[in-house]
Amino acid sequence: KKLGCTCRELLESILLYHQSSRQSDGAILSSAPLYPTEALLWDRHSVPPGNYGLVSEGSIMGITSLSLPKLNARFLSAGDYLLRNFRLFRLESAYEIRADLVDAIKRMRPMPKQDGYTE
């Protein structure tokens, strides 16, 4: 026994993992919400803060973009293409919605009160 399980249990779990069916692209798209969730809106790793699409110091030729996993275009099927477009649509809409929220909150000029609430 190593790490609390036998070699047989380990091999069974590895075989089960590799032989189990994966969700299809259609099932992933059907279960995903059309618009971004609040968790995606404020996730700095998925949707970068700042001026997306505008000139910044780290960009080449003044163009920045949202990152997606890289794939070789020769092996891109129609399902892969649609799934990548859907993910890009969600990231772009999350960026735009977050920018609108930040703008609206700034214009409201909230002021903290001493009891911890805002005016």
C-alpha positions as CSV (number, residue, x, y, z in Angstrom):
1,K,0.0,0.0,0.0
2,K,1.2,3.5,-0.9
3,L,-0.5,6.7,-0.1
4,G,-3.5,4.9,1.5
5,C,-4.6,2.9,-1.6
6,T,-3.6,-0.3,-3.2
7,C,-2.1,-0.5,-6.7
8,R,-5.2,-2.2,-7.9
9,E,-7.4,0.7,-6.7
10,L,-5.1,3.2,-8.3
11,L,-5.1,1.3,-11.7
12,E,-8.9,1.0,-11.6
13,S,-9.3,4.7,-11.0
14,I,-6.8,5.6,-13.8
15,L,-8.6,3.2,-16.2
16,L,-12.0,4.6,-15.2
17,Y,-10.8,8.2,-15.7
18,H,-9.4,7.5,-19.2
19,Q,-12.3,5.3,-20.4
20,S,-15.1,7.5,-19.1
21,S,-17.0,9.6,-21.7
22,R,-16.4,13.3,-21.8
23,Q,-19.0,16.0,-22.3
24,S,-19.6,16.9,-25.9
25,D,-19.2,20.5,-27.1
26,G,-22.9,20.7,-27.5
27,A,-23.5,19.7,-23.9
28,I,-21.0,22.2,-22.6
29,L,-22.6,25.0,-24.7
30,S,-26.1,24.0,-23.6
31,S,-25.2,24.1,-19.9
32,A,-23.3,27.3,-20.0
33,P,-25.1,30.6,-19.3
34,L,-25.4,32.9,-22.3
35,Y,-24.2,36.0,-20.4
36,P,-21.3,36.1,-18.0
37,T,-21.7,35.3,-14.4
38,E,-20.7,37.6,-11.6
39,A,-17.7,35.4,-10.8
40,L,-16.5,35.9,-14.4
41,L,-17.2,39.6,-14.4
42,W,-14.8,40.3,-11.5
43,D,-12.2,37.6,-12.2
44,R,-9.0,39.5,-13.1
45,H,-7.4,36.3,-14.5
46,S,-10.1,35.7,-17.1
47,V,-11.0,39.2,-18.1
48,P,-8.1,41.7,-17.7
49,P,-8.8,45.0,-16.0
50,G,-7.9,48.2,-17.8
51,N,-8.2,49.5,-21.4
52,Y,-8.8,46.4,-23.5
53,G,-8.2,47.1,-27.1
54,L,-6.5,50.4,-26.6
55,V,-2.8,51.4,-26.6
56,S,-0.9,50.2,-23.6
57,E,2.8,49.8,-22.8
58,G,2.8,46.0,-23.1
59,S,1.0,45.7,-26.4
60,I,2.5,45.3,-29.8
61,M,1.4,48.0,-32.3
62,G,-1.1,49.3,-29.7
63,I,-3.4,46.3,-29.9
64,T,-4.3,44.2,-26.9
65,S,-6.6,41.2,-26.9
66,L,-8.3,38.7,-24.7
67,S,-6.4,35.4,-24.4
68,L,-7.8,32.1,-25.5
69,P,-6.1,28.7,-25.5
70,K,-4.0,28.3,-28.6
71,L,-5.0,25.7,-31.2
72,N,-3.5,24.8,-34.5
73,A,-6.0,26.0,-37.1
74,R,-5.5,23.0,-39.3
75,F,-7.2,20.7,-36.7
76,L,-10.0,23.1,-35.8
77,S,-13.4,21.4,-36.3
78,A,-16.7,23.2,-36.7
79,G,-17.5,22.3,-33.0
80,D,-14.2,23.6,-31.8
81,Y,-14.7,26.8,-33.8
82,L,-18.2,27.4,-32.3
83,L,-17.0,26.7,-28.8
84,R,-14.1,29.1,-29.1
85,N,-16.3,31.8,-30.5
86,F,-18.8,31.3,-27.7
87,R,-16.0,31.6,-25.1
88,L,-14.7,34.7,-26.8
89,F,-18.2,36.3,-26.9
90,R,-18.6,35.7,-23.2
91,L,-15.2,37.2,-22.4
92,E,-15.9,40.3,-24.5
93,S,-19.4,40.8,-23.1
94,A,-18.0,40.4,-19.6
95,Y,-15.4,43.1,-20.2
96,E,-18.1,45.5,-21.6
97,I,-20.5,44.8,-18.8
98,R,-17.8,45.3,-16.2
99,A,-16.7,48.6,-17.8
100,D,-20.3,49.8,-17.8
101,L,-20.7,48.9,-14.2
102,V,-17.5,50.6,-13.2
103,D,-18.5,53.7,-15.1
104,A,-22.0,53.8,-13.5
105,I,-20.6,53.3,-10.0
106,K,-18.0,56.1,-10.5
107,R,-20.8,58.5,-11.7
108,M,-22.9,57.7,-8.6
109,R,-20.0,58.9,-6.4
110,P,-20.7,56.7,-3.4
111,M,-19.4,58.1,-0.1
112,P,-18.7,55.8,2.9
113,K,-20.3,56.7,6.1
114,Q,-18.9,56.1,9.6
115,D,-21.2,53.2,10.3
116,G,-19.8,51.2,7.3
117,Y,-22.6,51.9,4.9
118,T,-22.5,54.1,1.8
119,E,-24.6,57.1,0.8
